[in-house]
Amino acid sequence: MKARIFTSVILSAVLLLGLCAACKPAASKKMTIIAADDGWDSQKFHNAIAKLVIEHAYDGYELKFSTASATMNWESLKKGDVDIYIEQWIDTCPTYYDDIKSGDIIRVGVIVEDSKQGIYVPRYVIEGDKTRGIAPVAPDLKKVEDLVKYAKAFPDEENPNWGGFYGSIPGWMTDVVLYKKFQYLGLDKTYKYIRLGSEAALFMSLYSAYNLGKPWVGYCYEPTWIVGKLDLIKLEDVPFEQEAFLEGKTDFSAQELLNICSRQFPAKAPEILEFLKKYRTGSKILSEALAYLDETKATHDAAAVWFLKKHDDLLDQWLPPANAKKLRDYLSKQK
């Protein structure tokens, strides 16, 4: 009898504990936001900044990344599997305007309004550099059309009788247009058009020439670490006009880099959407940050902390006062 009573008491206690556990509120879960990661440095850097803001200026969110090709991430954004797309170069996205029109994606705001691309030379090519003992080799070079006169100033490494002109990356739309410009200007008669296999190879050719004080001419764009690190000049060109541009007859457009979101995101995280609408940097400070990233070999996360501490005023532009203070408190504890 005593054994039965004891067993009943134990069972009742276990049942009561189970009921109490069931009554306890579940631990609050954070909402996961997915951002596209296509793999290039400036986008990774923006993603690192966004992660700091979303996770430490607000409560209840975590930012994760979809690491894939640009095409795959864009399709995932349209389906709603990716929430946000930071730093989209819309000129390289052929379906952008159709996707906006159909409502599959939403333009959130401009993250960089002054990106540039075109034909660049180191400043010492035109002005020289007395501190390095470099004399100018093309003192009257101002416009892309002037390059016709200066083939001998940019000797090709393999054939010094020809000039060497570094084109864009094979497979990029810019390479197709740039080669048309190369032919339109008549440069194909005295220059060799050099296609390197990657952005890294193109930038390394420029960086190597710059360190040696050698002349270099070719395609570049900003914001990039190479522009932040080196003193370059973009040659003047005929103002952009869409149809003539595709024939290689005008300058590239000064492209706006955008924040995009899925059609589902505004309802999912409206306060984060408000941050992304105000989130804006600039080509100059972004190029400087990417140069810092290259020089220090810091992680993108560590570089984002450095950037926000250096440009503390941006927090007041992006965030409500309470959220800006919350993020400052977190950053003050970071090395």
Order of alpha helices (4+ residues) and beta strands (2+ residues): alpha-beta-alpha-beta-alpha-beta-alpha-beta-beta-alpha-beta-alpha-beta-alpha-beta-alpha-beta-alpha-beta-alpha-alpha-alpha-alpha-alpha-alpha
